[in-house]
Amino acid sequence: MNTFDLTGRLLTAIAIAISWLNCSDGFAQGEYNDDRVMMQGFMWESHQDGMQTGAGGHPYEVHWTGKWYDHVKENVNDLAEAKFDMIWLPPPSQGEGAGYHPQQLNDFSNNYGSQQQHQQMLNQLLDHGIEPVADLVINHRNGTGGWSTFKNPQWPSEFICSTDEFWFQDPSTLNEEDRATLNSGAKGAPDFTFSNYPNWHGARDLDHTNSQLRSEIKAYLKRLRELEYRGWRYDMVKGFAPGYIAEYNYDSQPTFAVGEYWDANAYAVSQWIDGTKMYGLDDPAKKACSAFDFSTQERLKEFINAGKYDHLPAIHFKDGAYDGLIAVNKDKAVTFLENHDTGFPQKQFDSFANDEKLLQAYAYLLTHPGVPCVYWKHYFEWNRGDEIKALIKARKYAGIHSGSYIKSEVHGGDYVAIVGDQSQESSTLIVKIGPGFGFNVDANVWGLETSGNGYAVWIRKSKKEETRQAVDAEQTPFPIPGD
């Protein structure tokens, strides 16, 4: 029995999901060989205003509160020209700070802007053929004016896990409504925990074994789909059983879904992905949820910053040593170099400085299997957009996708990878990462597409001739609500 088969309730939920899945052939979520590229369209600072203090006591000043949605809208043309297919946006509902402690799920005004600004940004993205991905915080929720006062929508205390810290508070410290809830004793099941993962003490842990709660979450996802969000990024998925992800994805039919299973062990992450399989389909893994590739991020940070280019083959080669998720389950890996949690100001330092190492890491990310996610700060705030845009174009000209074939070797200490447009042996792109000049290609077959300090990318000339027109064309708009 694997780690996730923990309770009869989970098995029952999966059985119910199986019966639903047998009825449908219309599920739209990304499958294998996904050729899309995503932008993380916000930073931790994007909800803040004025002087702030980051980790390590470093001060910084920003003025974004209430303006971020407009800022994204102003940059949509650039995103479309760069050929981004998706943009991961911050939590969409009203909540504390960055929105990771949601309070009123049905209020889509928040610290990033008003509901009108929110909708206008989404419309602009859709009009330029870019799919909005919402950050879903459904592991926990905060009260509206108290610990357990769930309003808009109003939820009962039975949705709160019995192990949540709320149930152990001193009644004299609570407001009248919370005190009445505490005294009622109407609580949910214990929180889902494994691998010593603790309850989340920042907000009320939600009991996903409760079918009524799951119905409420599905209703929330339906509202987000009505706003024309097309995909989901599931926050903190260690907090509830992965079988429920399959249920939510089946019901809401996102075109893309990815979970934040924060773990540098690629095999643990792949096991979580297995827990989201769509049982009832001929191939249950086909529409399983993707996951962020924290293992590849950690290895790129370590190896490239240290100049250990000869270590890079280990990331994609499955042998149990330094394996990234791209070695273990590449079609479901969402690769990245930084996000709002991994760098400054949440951490004392960014994973990469704004120098040649950053671009070497992107040369890896944007030429390899998985679905790559570019960080807003790198592209816009650090003015690396032109170099990143060139790498995205190279990826698309070569037809690289999440399941691409890859083989690699080391040349004089430099990393060289041959990547193909098929899952089986193929070769449409070559990337070299490292400072050496000893590697050469056949200029009759390969054309240099882009290069920089310590990296170079070549495209098979015949492949680029085949794809150039489609890649360079304007992206097709998506339908806009009300049009």
N, C-alpha and C positions, 0 to 999 in steps of 0.2 A: 504494500500500500504506500503511495507516495505522500509527500508532506501535506499536500492540499486536500486529501481525502480525510478530513478531520471529523466530520459530523454527519449524521444521517440527514440533517437538514440540507447540507450542501448537496448530497447525493440526490435528494428529492428535487432540489431546485434544478439540477442538471437534467434529471428525468423529464421535468416539465418543459425545460428548454428544448430537449430532444423532440418532444411531441410537436412543438411549434415549428421547429426547423424543418420537419418533414413536410410541412405545408407550403413552403416558400421556395421560389427560385429567383426572387427579385432582390436579394440582399446585395448592396452596392459597394461594400467596403473593399479597400485595396487588397489584392491577393498576392501573387508572385510576380517577380520581374517588374516592380513598380519603378517607373522612371522619373518620378516627381522629385522636386527639391523644395525644401521648406525653409522659411525664415522664422526665427523666434522674434516676434514683432514687439518686444518690450524688454525692459531691463528692470532690476529691482527698484531703481531710482524713479521709474516712470510714473509712480503715484505720489511722489514727494514734492515738497516745496520749501525753499529756504535752506538754512544751514543744517547739515546732518553730520552724524558721526558714524563712520564705518568701523568694521572690525579692526582691532589694533589701535583704536582711538584716532584714526585718520579723519580729519574733517573734509567735507566736500559740500558744494552748494549746487542746488538744482531748483528749477521752477517749472514743474510739470503738472502739478495737481489740476485736474479739470481740463487739461489741454492735450493729453496724449493721443486721444482718438483723432483730433484734428491734425496732429503731427504725422500720424501714420497716413491719414488721407492725403496730406500734402506730398507724400513720398511714394504714392502708388504708381505713378508713371515710371519712376526709376525701378521699382520692384518688377514691374511688367517687362521693362526693357531688359532687365537682367535675367528674365525667364524663370522667376520664382513661380512655382505652381500653387503653393500653400503658404499661409502665414498663421503661426500659432500666436493667438492673442491672449491677454491676461484674463483672469476670472471675470465673467461678464456681469455678475450680480453685485448688489450693494453689500459691502462688508467692511471690516476693519482694514485699514492700511492698504496693502497690496491686493486684498480681496480673498486671501487664503483662509480667513475666518468669516465666511459668508453669514449675513444676518437676514436679509430679505431677498430670497431667491428670485422673486418675481419683479423686483425693482432693478431695471437694467441701466439706471444711472449709478455711477460710482466714482471713485477718485480719479478715474481716467477720463471722465467726461459725462455729459448728460445722455439720456436715452436718445435724444435727437442726434447728438454728435456721434453716438455709438452706431445708430442705424445709417447715418450718412457715410461713415467710414466703411461699414460693411457693403453698402451699395456701390461705393467707388471701387472696392476690391473686386466685387462680383463683375462689375462692368468691364474690368480689365482682365478677367479670366483667372483671378486668384482666389483660391478656396479658403475661407476663414475657418480656423480650427479653434474651438473654445476650450479654455482651461477649466475642466470640471472638478470642483471641490465637493465631493459627495461622501468622503470618509467621515466628515464632521461638519457641524454647524453651530454657530453661536446664537444665543438668545437676542431678542430685540428689546434692549433695556434691562436685561437680566440674564441669568444663567440658562434658563430653560424655556424662556418665553418665545417660542417659535411663532412668528407671525409672517404673513404674506409669502407663502401660504402658512396657515396655522397648523401646527403639527402637535400631536399628543406626546406626553412624556414617555409613553411606551416605545417611542422611536429611539430613546436614549439607552445605550448599553448599560446593563446593571453594574458593570465594573467602572463606569465613568466616575471621575472624582467628584462630580456634583452630588452624588448620593451619600458622600461621606463628609459633607460640609456641616458646620455648626449652624443650626436653624436661626440662631439669633443674629447671624451675620448676613442673612438673606432678606430680600424684599418680600413683601406679603405674598406676591404671586408665586415666587420661587419657593417660599416656605410651605405654601399649600401643596405645591407639586411634590416637594420632598416628603411631606407628611403622608401624602396619598400612597406612596410606595408603588405606584404604577410605573414599572420600568421594563426595559427590554431584556433580551438575552445577554450573556456575557460577550464582551468584545472578541472579535476574531484575532487571535495572536498566534504567532509561530516564530521560531528562530529568535526567541527572546525579544521580539519587537514589542515595545511598550505601547500602552494607550497614549493617545495624543492629548496632552494636558492643556493645550491652548484653546480647545473648544469641546463641545459635547460630541462624543463618539456615537455614531449612528448604527443602529442594529439592522443590517441588511438581510438578516434571516426573516424579518418581518415583511410579509408580502404586501401589506398596505404601504409601508415605506417605499418598497420597490415600485409600486404603482405611482407614488408621488414623484419619485425620481424620473420615471418614464414620462410623466406629464411635464416635468421641467425640461427634459430633453426635447419634447415636442415643441415647447415654446421657443427654445433656442433654434430649432429647425425652422420655425415660422419667421424668426429674424433672419434666416438664411445662413446660419452657421452650418457648415457642411461636414465638419470633422470634430473629433474629441481628443483632448489630451487629458488623461485621467490622472489626477493628483494623488500621491500617497497611496498607491494601490496595495501596499503591504497591510493596510488596515482592514481589508475585507476580502472574502474568498474570491478567487479569480473566476469561478463559475458564474458569478453575477455580472462580470464584465461581458461575458458572452450573451447573457440575457439582455443587458442594456443595449449592446450593439445590435443584436437581432431586432429589437423593438424600434430603435431609432434610426437604423440604417445609415450610419455615417459613411462618407466616401473614404475616410481615413480615421484610424484610431490608434493611439499610442499610450502606453502606461508608464508612469514614473515608478518603476521598481528599482529604487536606488540601491544598487549593489554592484561591486566590482567583480563579482564572481559570475562569469558569463553563463555557467551551467545552472546556477540558481535562477538567473533571469529567464533562461530558456525554459526551465521547469514552470515558472509562472506563466509564460506564454502558452505552454502546453495546457495549463489549467483553464485557458480561455478558448480552447478549441470549440468549433461549432459542430458538436456531435449531431448526427442525423444527416450530414452531408456525406457524399461519397469520399471526400477528402476533408476530414475535420480540421486539419491544420491550415487549409487554404485561406480561411477567413478568420483565423485566430488573431488576437490583438497584437500589434507590434509593441516593442518596448525600447526605451532609450538604452543605448549601448555605453553604459558607464565604464565597462572594462576597456573598450577601445579608447575612450577619452582619457582614462588614467594612464594607459600605456603610451599614447601619443605625447601626453604631457611629460612623462618621464623620459622617453627615448629621444624625442626631437629636441627638447630643451637641453639635454645632455650631449647632443650630437652623436647619439648611438644609432646611426642610421642602419647599421648592420643588424640591429635587433628588430627592425620593423617587419621582416617576413613572419615573425612569430605571431603577430597579431591576427593575421587571417588564416594561418595554418593550424588546423585542429590537431593538437598533440598533447593538450593538457598543460602546456607551458606558455604563459602570457597570452592565452587565448582571448580574443575579443569576441563579442557576440557575433560579429561578422564571420568568425570561424565556426561557430556552433549553430547559428540559426540566422544566416545573413538576410534572408528575405523578410524577416521580421525585426531587423535591427534598424533603429533610427540613430545615426551617428552624429556626433556634435563635439565641439571643442570647449564650449562654455555655455552656461545658462545663468539665469538670475540668482541661483543659489550657490553655484560653484566658484564664483569669482568675487571680486570687490564690488560692492561694499559688504556683502554677506560674509565674505572671507577677507583675511587681511591683504591678500594679494590675488591678482588674476592668475589663471592657469598659464597664460601666455602673455608676454609683453607685446607691445606694439612694435614688432621688429621682424626680421627675416624669418624667425622661427615660426611665427604665426602663419605666414604665407606658406611655408613648407608644410605645416600641419594641414592647411586647407588644400594644398596640392594633393595630399594623401586623401583627405576626407572626400573631396569632390571628384576623385577618379576611381574610387573603390566601391564595392558592393554596399548594400544598405541604402536607406533613404537619408541623405545628408540634411542637417539642419544648421543653417548659418545664424550667427548671433548678431542682433541689431547693432550692438555696440561696435563690433568689429567692422561691419559694413559701413555704417553711417558715422558714428562718433569718432572712430579712429581713421576714417577716410580711406578704407581699404576696399571700397566698392569696385573700383575699376579692375583690380587684380582678381577679386573674387568673381566678378562678372565674367571675366575671361575664362576662368576655370569652369564655371557653370556651362558656358557655351561649349567648351571643349568636351565636357561630359555628354552634353546633348548631341553634338555632332557625331560623337563616337557611339551613341546609342547605349550608354552605360545605364544599368538599372540595379535594383536591389539584389537580384540574383545573379549578377554577372560572373562569368568565368574569370578566374585570376590565377596567375602563377607569378612567382617573384624569385629574385636572386640578388646576390650582393656582388657589386663590381667595384673593386678597390676601396671598399668601405662605404660606397654609396648603395642606396636601395633602388632597385629597378623592378617595376612590375609591368607585366603585360596583361591587359584587361580586355574582355570581349563583350560583344553585344548579345551573346547567347549565354545560356546557363551551362552548356557544354563547351568543349574547347573551341575558342575563338580569340581573335586578336584585332581590335579596332583602335586601341589606345596604348601608348607606352608612357609611363611616368618615371622620372628619375628624381630622387631626393637625396641631397648631399652636395658637398662643395667640389667634388672632383670633375674632371673633364675627359676621363678616359673612356666613357661610353659613347658609342656612335650608332646611328641607325642608317638604313638604306634610304637615301634621299629620293630614290625613284618610287618608293612605296609609302614613305612616311613624311608628313609635313609638320614642321614645328608650329604648334598652335599658340602656345604661351609659355613664358619662362620668367624667372626672377632669381633673386639671390639664393642659390642652393636648390633650385628645382627647375624642371623642364617637362613639358607635355607635348607629345607628338600624336597626331591623328592619322590613321590610314587614309590616304588621299581619296581612294575610291569610295570609302564610307562617307566622308564629308561631302563629296559631290552628290551622294544619294540623299543626304539628310539636310543639306544646307537650306534649301528653300522652305521646308517645313519648320525648321528651328528658327529661322529668321523672321517668319511670318508673325503678325500680331496674334496674341492669344485670343481664343474665342470667348466672348462674354458668357457669364452664367445669368439665369433669370434673376430679376430684382423684384422683391416683394411689392405688390401693388401695381406693377407695370402690366 
